[in-house]
Amino acid sequence: MLTHRLRDSLAPTVRLVATDLNPGMLAFAQAKFRANKNLVWQEADAGALPFPGSSFDAIVCQFGLMFVPDKESAMCESYRVLNAEGVFLFNVWDSIERNPIGRIAHQTIASFFDRDPPNFYELPFGFYEADRIRALLQRAGFKSIEASLVTLPCRSSSAADLAIGLVRGNPVSTAIEERGVDVDKVIRAVSQKIAEHCGSAPVESTMQAFVWPAVHQ
């Protein structure tokens, strides 16, 4: 989605490099675009970017930094490959307590396990503390660091469809299967809890995230 929005918004002459660590995900995304000399697809590790210094005017990361193991290296690498006054723009989810759908999914999944419950949802909702993020950006060299809190509606046509995505749409389904629990049973439970709290068809809730712009000195 981000690559589509950027390509549609930028002038055709602007070179856009789309990256992902997973070559399968990169190929899946690339298949949705026509060949374009100014749209380059590149496998890349955020903590060790395969680009020379001062290569880009802007770096944009949509809900990705939460999954990077070494976040400090990722920010230092972003700083390294940006031109002077270049912008690093990224977003991260607020805490799971402030994202009701994620919280419901996480708690309902955990209720099936007496010990060692799958903890996938702690990852996307686990990198939100403003002081920590600002300190990492400052150590990397960035200036003009600001954070904006964004709250938007979270809607789905049905709790059943949403539950399928929440369970089967990420690695938590594998963790459930590995622990010997029926994934479909978990999906039904998640659907029921969502319906109880947010409606069954449609689902109406909210989602909350932080948007961070930072400027290369």
Secondary structure, DSSP 8 states (H G I E B T S, - for coil): -HHHHHHHHS-TTS-EEEEES-HHHHHHHHTTS---TTEEEEE-BTTB-SS-SS-EEEEEEES-GGG-S-HHHHHHHHHHHEEEEEEEEEEEE--GGG-HHHHHHHHHHHTT-SSS---GGGTTTS---HHHHHHHHHHHTEES---EEEEEEEEES-HHHHHHHHHHTSTHHHHHHHTT--HHHHHHHHHHHHHHHH-SSSEEEEEEEEEEEEEE-
